[in-house]
Structures are given as structure tokens and as C-alpha cells.
Amino acid sequence: MIRLFALVLLLSPAVLAQDQDAFESAAKLEIRAFLSTELLGHYTVQDVTVLGTDDHTAEWGGFSNGYGLKTVTARFVTVRNNHWNKSLNRKIAQNCDQARNLYVLCQPIGHEFSGKIEVDMAFTEAGWKVLSRNHRNLREFALSNYLLLEGKPKEGYVLPPKGGPH
């Protein structure tokens, strides 16, 4: 019995490391899909790197209630592609300065949009999924409520620069 307990103690860190690796892999895939959706397909996701996770299982419910919750901080790099979302009026592209919340989407092909985001994820029957932090119609800019500005001004980054066209 003591040997079995000792074996479990020795194997636990390895199992936890595998679980964390599996979670990070799943989180990267989900965050890639999330970025593509939030940016309406206008950007190709080049890289997603998980910087940290914060487990909220005990705080917000947890596996005993059928789900797990984590906050994930990740760095991302995307590049503007030649796609224009069918649900957006093409004429917006001719006057992007007036469509403030579409500034990032109106950037020229090849524009690199990168930064850090923080998302909440829940474990569901379909795996780990990003939870919505805002209503789509109340977004100030692309990735609003997820993007960590870290002292960067919004103007020229996700909104048009102050004082005129970009």
C-alpha cells in the first residue's frame, strides 16, 4: 500500500505536466479560431503562444459541477490577408476612418496586428472553449474586452489615429 502511494506521488507531477501540455495545445487551437472569428477572417493567424493560465475551478464552480474554468493570457501575431467578410459592406473599405470600430479590419494586406489577449475558457463536452466577455454589438473595436493594451494607446493600434486618416 505504501509503495502504491509513493508511486502515485512520483507520477502525479508527470501526469499534471501532460495535462497542462494538452490544455495549452487545446487552448492554442481554440484561441486561433477565436482570433480568426473576432477579426472576421480578415487576418491569418501566424502564431499563438500561451504565456500563462490561471485556474478558477474552485472559485467559479469546477469539475464537481461538470466544468472547469481557466483564464489564459496569450501572445498572438496575425497578418492581414485579402479576405473581405461578406457581412460587411464593401464600401466601408473606401472610408474606413468613419468606421472607427473597423480600423483593424481596414488595414492594408500584409499589415501585422499582434499583441496579448486574455480569455476565459470553460471545459465543455466539445473540449475547451472561449467564453464571451461582451455582446458583439457593444464592441468598441476588434477584440474589445480581450486585448491587453499594456499602456499602448488605442489610437493607431485598434482605432484610427487622433487627428485624421491613417
C-alpha positions as CSV (number, residue, x, y, z in Angstrom):
1,M,0.0,0.0,0.0
2,I,2.8,2.4,0.9
3,R,4.6,1.6,-2.4
4,L,1.4,2.3,-4.4
5,F,1.0,5.7,-2.6
6,A,4.7,6.5,-3.2
7,L,4.3,5.6,-6.9
8,V,1.2,7.8,-7.2
9,L,3.2,10.7,-5.6
10,L,6.0,10.2,-8.1
11,L,3.8,10.0,-11.1
12,S,1.4,12.9,-10.2
13,P,3.8,15.7,-11.4
14,A,4.3,13.9,-14.8
15,V,0.5,13.5,-15.2
16,L,-0.1,17.1,-14.3
17,A,2.6,18.2,-16.8
18,Q,0.9,16.1,-19.5
19,D,-2.5,17.6,-18.6
20,Q,-1.0,21.1,-18.8
21,D,0.6,20.4,-22.2
22,A,-2.7,19.0,-23.5
23,F,-4.5,22.0,-22.2
24,E,-2.1,24.5,-23.7
25,S,-2.3,22.7,-27.1
26,A,-6.1,22.8,-27.0
27,A,-6.0,26.5,-25.8
28,K,-3.8,27.5,-28.7
29,L,-6.1,25.9,-31.2
30,E,-9.2,27.5,-29.7
31,I,-7.6,30.9,-29.4
32,R,-6.5,30.7,-33.1
33,A,-10.1,30.0,-34.1
34,F,-11.3,32.8,-31.7
35,L,-8.9,35.3,-33.2
36,S,-10.0,34.4,-36.7
37,T,-13.6,34.8,-35.8
38,E,-13.2,38.1,-33.9
39,L,-11.2,39.5,-36.8
40,L,-13.9,38.3,-39.2
41,G,-11.4,36.3,-41.2
42,H,-9.5,39.4,-42.3
43,Y,-6.3,38.2,-40.7
44,T,-4.3,35.0,-40.9
45,V,-3.2,33.9,-37.5
46,Q,0.6,33.3,-37.7
47,D,1.3,32.4,-34.0
48,V,-0.3,32.0,-30.7
49,T,1.8,31.5,-27.6
50,V,0.3,30.7,-24.2
51,L,2.0,32.9,-21.6
52,G,0.1,31.8,-18.5
53,T,-3.0,30.2,-17.2
54,D,-5.0,30.8,-14.0
55,D,-7.2,28.0,-12.8
56,H,-10.6,29.1,-11.5
57,T,-12.0,25.7,-10.9
58,A,-12.6,26.1,-7.1
59,E,-13.6,29.7,-7.4
60,W,-16.2,29.6,-10.2
61,G,-17.7,26.1,-9.9
62,G,-15.3,23.5,-11.1
63,F,-15.2,19.9,-12.2
64,S,-17.6,18.9,-9.5
65,N,-20.3,20.9,-11.3
66,G,-19.3,19.4,-14.7
67,Y,-17.0,22.1,-16.0
68,G,-13.6,23.7,-15.4
69,L,-12.7,27.3,-15.9
70,K,-9.4,29.0,-16.7
71,T,-8.1,32.4,-17.6
72,V,-5.5,32.3,-20.3
73,T,-3.1,35.0,-21.3
74,A,-1.6,34.6,-24.8
75,R,0.6,36.5,-27.3
76,F,-0.6,36.4,-30.9
77,V,0.6,37.5,-34.3
78,T,-1.7,37.9,-37.2
79,V,-1.3,39.3,-40.8
80,R,-4.0,41.0,-42.8
81,N,-5.0,38.8,-45.8
82,N,-7.0,39.7,-48.9
83,H,-10.3,38.4,-47.4
84,W,-13.3,40.8,-47.0
85,N,-16.1,39.5,-44.9
86,K,-19.4,39.1,-46.8
87,S,-21.4,40.5,-44.0
88,L,-19.5,43.9,-44.2
89,N,-20.4,46.4,-46.8
90,R,-17.5,46.7,-49.3
91,K,-18.0,50.5,-49.4
92,I,-16.7,50.7,-45.8
93,A,-13.2,50.0,-47.1
94,Q,-13.3,53.2,-49.1
95,N,-14.0,55.3,-46.0
96,C,-12.6,53.3,-43.0
97,D,-11.9,56.5,-41.0
98,Q,-15.6,56.9,-40.3
99,A,-16.0,53.2,-39.2
100,R,-13.9,53.5,-36.1
101,N,-14.5,50.0,-34.8
102,L,-13.4,48.5,-38.1
103,Y,-10.0,50.2,-38.2
104,V,-8.0,47.0,-37.7
105,L,-10.1,45.3,-40.4
106,C,-9.5,48.1,-42.9
107,Q,-5.7,47.8,-42.8
108,P,-3.8,47.0,-46.0
109,I,-2.9,43.5,-47.0
110,G,0.3,42.4,-45.1
111,H,-0.4,44.6,-42.1
112,E,0.8,42.8,-38.9
113,F,-1.5,43.0,-36.0
114,S,-0.1,41.5,-32.8
115,G,-0.4,41.8,-29.1
116,K,-1.6,40.0,-26.0
117,I,-5.1,38.8,-25.1
118,E,-6.7,37.4,-22.0
119,V,-9.6,35.0,-22.5
120,D,-11.7,32.9,-20.1
121,M,-12.1,29.3,-21.1
122,A,-14.5,26.7,-20.0
123,F,-14.3,22.9,-20.3
124,T,-17.3,21.6,-22.3
125,E,-18.3,18.3,-23.9
126,A,-16.6,19.7,-27.0
127,G,-13.4,20.5,-25.2
128,W,-12.0,23.9,-24.0
129,K,-14.0,26.8,-25.4
130,V,-13.5,30.6,-25.1
131,L,-16.3,32.4,-23.2
132,S,-17.7,35.6,-24.5
133,R,-16.9,38.7,-22.4
134,N,-19.1,41.1,-24.3
135,H,-22.1,41.4,-26.6
136,R,-21.0,41.6,-30.2
137,N,-23.0,44.8,-30.9
138,L,-21.3,46.6,-28.0
139,R,-17.7,46.2,-29.2
140,E,-15.6,49.3,-29.3
141,F,-13.0,47.7,-31.6
142,A,-11.9,44.2,-32.7
143,L,-11.0,42.0,-29.7
144,S,-12.5,44.6,-27.3
145,N,-12.5,43.3,-23.7
146,Y,-9.9,40.6,-24.6
147,L,-7.0,42.7,-25.9
148,L,-4.4,43.8,-23.2
149,L,-3.3,47.2,-24.3
150,E,-0.4,47.3,-21.8
151,G,0.0,51.1,-21.9
152,K,-0.4,51.3,-25.7
153,P,-2.8,54.0,-26.9
154,K,-5.9,52.6,-28.7
155,E,-5.4,55.3,-31.4
156,G,-3.2,54.0,-34.2
157,Y,-3.4,50.4,-32.8
158,V,-7.0,49.4,-32.8
159,L,-8.7,52.8,-33.5
160,P,-7.8,55.4,-36.1
161,P,-5.0,57.8,-35.1
162,K,-6.1,61.0,-33.4
163,G,-6.3,64.0,-35.8
164,G,-7.1,62.3,-39.1
165,P,-6.8,59.5,-41.5
166,H,-4.3,56.7,-41.2
